[in-house]
């Protein structure tokens, strides 16, 4: 799963780097930087081939990470319920003691 995400990221990044930005004006220094980038790109490791857009299925993050997230959320909810019940019991005991001591 991790390789797939990294592969998609690398392919998307490579695509964005090769497509010129819309409305950007080239300056004289851009040609030199572009040539240096091309040389560095040819020496660097290339990203894996990107499949055609139509055949690429989206990542289902809920299916992938849903159970761990639900477990953490359940732990937080359980802790909140335990704290709430404890606070209510303490308040009831204090209230009962005041009524018993004061006689009211």
PEFEN-V301709 format. One record per backbone hydrogen bond with DSSP energy under -1.0 kcal/mol. CO is the residue of the C=O (numbers start at 1). NH is the residue of the N-H. Records with the same first field share a line. If there is no record, write none. Layout:
CO->NH + NH
This chain:
1->5
2->6
3->7
4->8
5->9
6->10
7->11
8->12
9->13
10->14
11->15
12->16
13->17
14->18
15->19
21->24
27->30
29->33
30->34
31->35
32->36
33->37
34->38
35->39
36->40
37->41
38->42
39->43
40->44
59->61
60->64
61->65
62->66
65->69
66->70
67->71
68->72
69->73
70->74
71->75
72->76
73->77
74->78
75->79
76->80
77->81
78->82
79->83
80->84
81->85
82->86
83->87
84->88
85->89
86->90
87->91
88->92
89->93
90->94
91->95
92->96
93->97
94->98
95->99
96->100
97->101
98->102
99->103
